[in-house]
């Protein structure tokens, strides 16, 4: 009897230790984002103390030698490139995921999925070189003249195309798994009621998988916001507010990658770059929080 009680006591102690350990690790993992925000804020305090936040965010004047640090052009450049990438990627990725899940033969699916995964493993600098060799000349010689405009090819459209290809694997892979997780019985019930395959996909499968598909899109957008090297190589890096997708831009990640470590002897320059990193982090964080709230409402409406 005593040995039995002792074994039960040991099991309870192990369960408590395991749960507490996992709780601590979970809290540490969640606290990393707060530590990053705190560290970036501390590094950004000199420029925040020197210039009003509104002036920093809504001014496009970027002259570090004169102490002018306006981030508006960089923020808009980030939003432009990300927006173009999402507009290109989302329809193609969703249609690809639907085809692989609902129409493709199992052999086709098994051949295509590894190829999509390979896209995720290609270094971003390779995407950047490919963009310089293929996309930039294409925009310069064919797309811009077609619309009666001039472009060097290093533009928002080039960055958006390269970035869209880079986020293909994220959205396709997650969306495909979500669609495949929809029970087969749901499809069979819809077909038994006389619906066509496309009607079943559109009104039943997609409705059931909508929260997960939206989460896949959010993951892709989050990846797009922070991508640096490939976009830096093809977007032009001109610190001005763009007027069209054929204009060059200067996203925040490119600003940080291009300048951190150089010219930091300029007063407030390092603090300005840390503020750029903080802005980028907060934009991604706010976007994910808002997206999560939308997902919760969508899930409730479906139920």
N, C-alpha and C positions, 0 to 999 in steps of 0.2 A: 504493500500500500504506500509506504513511504517513497519507494523507488518510483512508483507511478506519479505521485505528487511532485517528486523532484523533476521528472521528465516533463510534466506539464508546466512546471515553473520555468524550466529552461526554454521550452518552446515559446512561452509568453515573453520571456526576456528577449529572445532572438527576434520575435515579431516586433516588439517595441523598438529595439535597436535598429532594425531594418527600416521601419516606418520613419523613425526620427532622422536616420541618415538620409533617406530619400527626401524628406522634407527640407533638411538643411541644404542638400545639393540643389533642390528645386529653387529655394530662396536665393542661393548664390547665383544660379543661372539667370534668374529674373533680375537680380540686382546688378548684373553686368551692365545692362543698358542704362541704369541710373548712374552708375560710376562713370560710364562714358560721357553722359550728358554733363555730370558735375565737373569732370576733368576738362572738357572742352569749354565749359562756361568760365571756369577759373582762368584758362588761357586767353579767353576772349574779353575778360573784364577791362584790360587797358583801353581797347578801342571803344568799348561801350561807355566807358567813363569819359572818353574824349569827344565822342560824337553821338548825337541822338539816334536811337534805334530806327526811328522813322526815316531819317535821312539816309542811313545805311541801306535800308531795305528798298526805298523808293527812289533812290537816285541812281542814275546810270553813268555818272562821272567816275571813271576809274583812272586815277593818276597818283600812284603810290608816292612818287617823288614829291608831289605837292600835298600829300596827306589827304587825298580824296579817295575814299573807298566806297563806291556805290555798287551794290550787288544786284540791282534790278535786271541788268542785261544778262547776268549769269543765271539768275533764277528763271527768267523767261526762256533763256536758251535751254536750260534743263527741261522745262515743261514742254517746249516745242519738240525737242528731239524725242522725249518719252512719248508724247502724244502721237507723233507720226509713227513711231515703232508699234504702239498699241493698235492704232488703226489698221496697220498692215498685218500685224501678227494675229490678232484675235479671230477675225473671220477665217483665215487660212488654218489656224490651229484647231478651231472648233470643227470645221468641216473635215479636217484630217482625222481628228479623234472620232467623229461620228462614223466616218467611212470604215476606219479600222475596227471599231467596236461592233457596228451593225451590218456592214455589207461585205467586208473583206473576208476572203477565205483564210482559214487558220494558218496556212503556209505563208500567205502574203503577210499576215500580221507578224508571224515569227521572223520573217526576213526584214521587215521594215522597222520594227521596234529597236533592234540593235543599232541600225543606222541612225535613228533619231537620238539614241543614247550617245553615239559617237560625237554628234554635234555638240553635246554638252561638255565633252572632254577636250575639245579643241581649244588651245590657248587663245585668249582674246587678242593677243598681238598678231596671230595668224589671220584672224578675222579682219583686223585693221589693215594688214598688208594686202589681203584679198580685196578689201574695199578700195584701197588706193589704186590697185591694178585694174579692177573691173568696174566698180560702181562709180568712182569719180570720173573716169573718162566717159562713161555712159551718160551721166548727168550733164557733163560739159558739152559733149558733141551731139547728143540726140535729144535729151529731154528738154533742156533749157531752150535750144533753138526751136523746138516744136511749139513751145508756148510763146515764142517771140521774145525771149529774154536772154540775158547773158549771165553765165555763172562759171566760176572757175571749177566747179564740180565738188569743191570742198564746201559742203552745205548741210543744212538741216536734213534735207531729203536723203543725202548719202548716209549721214549718221543714223537716221531712222531706219533705213533699209538694213544696214549692218546690224543694228541693235535688234530689229525684229527677228532676224535670222538667229541671233544669239539666244533669244528667249523662246524660240520655237520649242526646244526640248522640254523646258519646264512646263509650259502650258499643255502641250500635247500629252506628255507622259501622265501628268496628274489628271487631266480631263479624261483620258482613256481609262485610267483605273477607276474613276468615279462612274463612268458610263457602264463599264463592265460589272460594277458592283450592284447595279440595278437588277433586282430578281427577274429571272426569265419568265416567271409566272405572270408578272405584270404585262410583259409584251404579249404573251399568249392570250391573256384575258382580253386585251385590246383587239388583237387580231380576230379572236373568236366573235367579237361584237360587230365585225364587218369593217373595221378600220384598215386602211392600207398600211404598208410598212412605214412610209414617210409620215403619215398621220400619227402612227404609234410613236415614232421617234419624236416628232414635234410636240405632241400634246401629252404624252405619257412619260416617255423616257427622259426627255429634257426637263420636264416639269419636276420629275422626281430627283434628277441629278443637278438641278439648278444651283443649290447652295455650294455643292462641291465644285462645279464648273466655275462659279464666281470666285471661289477661293483659289482655283488654279490661275485665273486671270490676275488676281491680286498678287499672287506669288511672282508671276511674270513681270508685272509692273514694278514691284519692289526691286526685282533684279535689274530692270531697265534703269531705274532712278540712279543706282549707284555704280553702273558700269563706267569704266574710265578709259582704259588703254585703246580699245578699238574705236570708240567714239572720238577720243582725242586725236586720232590719226586722220580722220576723214571729215570732221565737222568744220574745220577752218580756224577755230580759236581766235575769233575777232570779237573783242569786247564791245559790241553794240547791240541794240535792240533789233532783232530780226523783223523784217516786214513780210517775208514769205518763206516757203520751204526751200527755195533756191538760194536764200541768203545764208552766209556763214553764221555761226553762233559760237558761244563759249560756255558750255555747261559747267556747273560748280565742280564736279569731280575732276574735269580737265584743268580747271584753275588751280586746284590744290596740287594735283600731280605735276603740273608744269612748273610751279613756282616754289613749292616748299623745299627748303634747303638752299635756295638761291636768293640773293638780294635781301636776306633777312636782317642785314645791317640797317636797312631803312626803318625808321621809327614806325612802330605799330603794324608793320607788314606781316610779321608772324602772327600777331593777334588777329589781324583781318582774315588770314587764312584759316585760323582756328574757328573764327566766327562762321566762315563759309562751311566748314565741316559741321559745325553745330546746326546751322540752318538746314543743311542737307539731311542730317540725322532726324531733326524735328519734322521736316516735311514727310519723310518716309514713315516716321512714327505716327503722325497725325493721319496720314493716308490709310495706314493699316488699321488704326482704331476706328475711323469712319467706315471703312470697308467692312470691318467686323460687325459694326452696328447694323449696317445694311443687310449683311448676311443673316443676322439674328432675326430681323424683321421678315426677310424672305422666307426663312425656315418656318416662322410662326404662321405666315399667311398660307403656306403650302399645307401645313397641318390642319 
